[in-house]
Amino acid sequence: MTISLSHCFIHVHDQDDALAFYTGPVGLEVRTDARMDSMRWLTVGPPAQPDIEINLLAIGPPIPPADQETIAELMVKGSLATLIFNVDDCDATFERLRAAGTEVLQKPADQAYGVRDCAFRDPSGNHVRFSASLAG
């Protein structure tokens, strides 16, 4: 059996703000930007992984209105999605995102599980981590 990841989804308050963040300081590429009946299908992905699409999903239809409010409240708290990106240089990535005004959650630190990583919040409050192997 062959299995591979093609798409993952994160909710965002404003797709244009999220797009600017993920294609700007993070360095992802636009994969798809298409208007559909009641939504915009907007995906980005890492240049080195052309088969991966991260959908920047607006809070709205087809999610029921009561659930939309709950999702928005959880997102502000940073209680929903986390994305972790592998990078060559954690410290340089940290400086680039910090200089862009991104909210810092954690400065670069060596972890017991073999990486040096740092963490930020995207414009919607989602937790985004950048990780570099300590193995060299």
Stockholm file with secondary structure:
# STOCKHOLM 1.0

chainA/1-136         MTISLSHCFIHVHDQDDALAFYTGPVGLEVRTDARMDSMRWLTVGPPAQPDIEINLLAIGPPIPPADQETIAELMVKGSLATLIFNVDDCDATFERLRAAGTEVLQKPADQAYGVRDCAFRDPSGNHVRFSASLAG
#=GR chainA/1-136 SS CCCCCCEEEEEESCHHHHHHHHHTTSCCEEEEEEECSSCEEEEEECTTCTTCEEEEEESCTTSCHHHHHHHHHHHHHTCSCEEEEECSCHHHHHHHHHHTTCEEEEEEEECTTSEEEEEEECTTSCEEEEEEESCC
#=GC SS_cons         CCCCCCEEEEEESCHHHHHHHHHTTSCCEEEEEEECSSCEEEEEECTTCTTCEEEEEESCTTSCHHHHHHHHHHHHHTCSCEEEEECSCHHHHHHHHHHTTCEEEEEEEECTTSEEEEEEECTTSCEEEEEEESCC
//
